[in-house]
Amino acid sequence: NRDKPEPPAPPSTDGKGHSVWRNWSGIQHSYPVQRSAPKDEGELATLLKGGPAPIRVTGASHSFTGLCATDGTLVSLDAMKGIEGWQGEEATVWAGTRLGDLGPALAAKGRAMANLPDINKQSLGGALGTATHGTGSTLKAIHGDVQALTLVTAGGQVLDCDATRQPELFSAATVSLGALGIISKARLATTANRRLRRNVWV
């Protein structure tokens, strides 16, 4: 489309040799001085206490906004993924888990997410932090199914919270755009797995 051309690609490196980061649409980019992929909450806490600021977590780089752009530290949670465990029908899921991978992992236990966005490439942490939602007036956005979460703060604290343990922090952190720290994992309510019939028409 000549009226809305693709944004021009920025240089692959800046004048100091730092590689470019771009979001999925290509309209945001930056040149982080450091990139990190912590393997656990301990490494993440150490990074947040001492990494070059500003520190941003990228998820799947799906957001249209400049939320992840930084010339400091860019954090990926790709090494912190998968289902950590179950409490009844609730799954504790690492924040780096992509939604497209979470579905089959839940289905293996006969469970599913109640609602999904139209694209399943996002990480769970990114989907929670930005209030990613699906469709349906009676369906909650993804963060509405969070029963508990773990937040790693800028000071390196690892905080577990839910509706009874630090409820104000829990309420604010489920959709905080990263302003309160980085969500490392969340416990999600699930629904019974089910078959859906899709009708497509023009």
C-alpha positions in Angstrom: 0.0 0.0 0.0 1.7 3.2 -1.2 -0.4 5.3 1.2 0.9 3.4 4.3 4.3 1.9 3.4 6.3 -0.3 5.7 8.4 1.8 8.1 12.0 2.0 6.9 14.4 -0.4 8.6 16.7 1.3 11.0 20.5 0.6 10.9 21.3 -2.8 12.2 23.8 -1.3 14.7 24.3 2.1 16.2 27.5 4.1 16.3 28.7 2.1 19.4 28.1 -1.3 17.8 24.9 -2.1 19.7 22.4 -4.3 17.7 19.0 -3.0 16.9 15.8 -4.2 18.6 12.5 -3.8 16.8 9.0 -4.6 17.7 7.0 -7.0 15.5 5.4 -4.2 13.5 8.7 -2.4 13.0 7.4 1.0 14.2 9.5 0.9 17.4 13.2 0.3 17.7 16.1 0.9 20.1 19.7 -0.1 20.7 20.1 -1.8 24.1 23.6 -1.7 25.6 22.9 -5.0 27.2 20.6 -8.0 26.5 19.8 -10.6 29.1 17.8 -13.8 29.3 17.8 -14.9 33.0 17.2 -18.6 33.7 15.4 -18.1 37.0 14.1 -15.6 39.5 17.4 -15.3 41.3 19.2 -14.2 38.1 16.3 -11.9 37.2 16.5 -10.3 40.7 20.3 -9.7 40.4 19.9 -8.2 37.0 17.2 -5.8 38.1 19.3 -4.6 41.0 22.4 -4.0 38.9 21.8 -4.0 35.2 22.2 -0.8 33.1 19.1 1.3 33.3 16.5 1.7 32.0 15.6 -2.0 32.2 12.7 -3.2 30.0 11.3 -6.7 29.4 10.4 -7.5 25.9 8.1 -10.6 25.9 7.4 -11.4 22.2 8.0 -7.7 21.2 4.3 -7.6 20.1 3.2 -4.3 21.6 2.7 -1.4 19.2 3.9 1.1 21.8 7.5 2.1 22.8 7.0 0.2 26.0 10.1 -2.0 25.5 12.4 0.4 23.7 15.5 1.0 25.8 19.2 2.0 25.4 19.8 0.3 28.7 19.0 -3.4 29.4 16.6 -5.5 27.4 15.3 -8.5 29.2 13.9 -11.7 27.6 12.1 -14.3 29.7 12.3 -16.9 27.0 14.4 -19.1 29.3 11.7 -19.0 32.0 8.8 -20.9 30.3 6.5 -23.8 30.8 4.1 -24.9 33.5 5.7 -25.0 36.9 3.0 -26.9 38.6 -0.7 -27.4 39.3 -3.0 -26.6 42.3 -6.2 -28.4 41.5 -7.4 -26.9 38.2 -5.1 -23.9 38.4 -1.8 -23.9 36.5 1.3 -21.9 37.7 2.9 -20.8 34.5 6.3 -19.1 33.9 5.9 -15.6 32.3 8.1 -16.3 29.3 5.7 -19.0 28.1 4.2 -18.2 24.7 0.4 -18.5 24.5 0.7 -20.8 21.5 2.7 -23.2 23.6 0.6 -22.9 26.7 -2.6 -24.2 25.0 -1.2 -27.7 24.2 0.5 -27.9 27.6 -2.9 -27.2 29.3 -4.7 -29.5 26.9 -2.4 -32.4 28.0 -4.2 -32.1 31.4 -7.6 -31.7 29.8 -7.6 -28.0 30.6 -7.7 -24.7 28.6 -7.6 -21.0 28.9 -11.0 -19.4 29.0 -10.1 -16.7 26.4 -7.4 -16.0 24.0 -6.4 -13.0 21.7 -6.5 -13.4 18.0 -2.7 -13.8 17.9 -1.1 -16.4 20.1 2.6 -15.4 19.7 2.6 -13.2 22.9 4.3 -14.3 26.1 2.1 -14.8 29.2 3.9 -12.0 31.0 3.5 -9.6 28.1 -0.1 -10.5 27.7 -0.8 -9.8 31.4 1.2 -6.6 31.6 -0.6 -5.0 28.7 -4.1 -6.4 29.4 -4.2 -8.5 26.3 -7.8 -9.7 25.6 -9.9 -11.8 23.3 -13.4 -11.2 22.1 -16.8 -11.7 23.8 -18.6 -9.4 26.1 -18.9 -12.0 28.8 -15.3 -13.1 28.7 -12.5 -11.7 30.9 -9.2 -10.5 29.5 -6.4 -12.9 30.3 -5.4 -11.1 33.5 -8.9 -11.7 34.9 -8.0 -15.4 35.4 -4.8 -14.7 37.4 -5.2 -16.1 40.9 -1.7 -15.3 42.1 1.6 -14.0 40.7 5.2 -13.5 41.6 6.7 -10.1 41.0 10.4 -9.3 40.9 11.0 -5.7 41.8 13.6 -3.2 40.8 15.2 -3.6 44.2 15.6 -7.4 43.6 12.8 -8.5 45.9 10.8 -11.6 44.8 7.3 -11.0 46.0 4.4 -13.5 46.0 1.0 -11.9 46.1 -2.7 -12.8 45.6 -6.1 -11.5 46.7 -5.1 -12.1 50.4 -1.3 -11.6 50.4 -0.5 -8.0 49.5 -3.8 -7.6 47.7 -3.2 -4.0 46.6 0.1 -5.0 44.9 -1.6 -8.0 43.3 -4.4 -5.9 41.9 -2.0 -3.3 40.5 0.6 -5.7 39.2 -1.6 -7.8 37.0 -1.7 -5.0 34.5 1.2 -2.6 35.3 3.0 -2.2 32.0 6.2 -3.2 33.9 6.1 -0.2 36.1 6.2 -2.2 39.4 8.7 -4.8 38.3 8.7 -7.9 36.2 6.1 -10.7 36.6 8.1 -14.0 36.7 5.1 -16.4 36.9 1.4 -16.5 37.5 -1.2 -19.0 38.7 -4.1 -19.1 36.2 -7.6 -20.4 36.6 -8.4 -22.8 33.7 -11.5 -24.3 32.1 -12.3 -27.7 30.9 -10.9 -28.4 27.5 -13.7 -28.3 24.9 -14.3 -28.6 21.2 -15.3 -25.5 19.2 -17.0 -25.3 15.9 -16.0 -22.4 13.7 -18.3 -20.8 11.1 -16.7 -18.6 8.5 -18.7 -16.6 6.0 -18.4 -13.6 3.7 
